[in-house]
Amino acid sequence: MLVRHPQRPEWGVGQVQSVVGERVTVNFEHAGKLLINAAQVALDVLDAP
């Protein structure tokens, strides 16, 4: 699944690597692999190409 962080557009498009509870690991184009707390941030899901 491809996503964007709504407050960090400079990170670019991210690919979800895993979801464990509310912890989402996302590999972003310009920020690398980050752990996102889905309880605090609603990632924007992108349409598949």
C-alpha positions, -999 to 999 in steps of 0.1 A, spaced: 0 0 0 13 35 -9 8 64 15 18 99 23 23 115 57 -1 145 57 22 168 78 54 157 61 49 159 23 87 163 19 91 127 29 75 117 -5 55 85 -11 59 57 14 53 20 11 38 3 41 61 -25 52 41 -38 82 12 -31 106 12 -43 142 -17 -29 161 -15 8 157 22 7 147 28 11 110 63 8 95 66 28 63 95 31 39 94 67 26 112 79 -6 131 107 11 130 98 48 137 60 48 120 35 71 99 51 99 76 38 125 43 57 125 17 56 154 -16 54 135 -34 65 167 -18 99 162 -14 102 125 -39 93 97 -17 85 67 -32 95 33 -37 63 12 -27 68 -25 -46 51 -54 -27 23 -71 -12 34 -105 
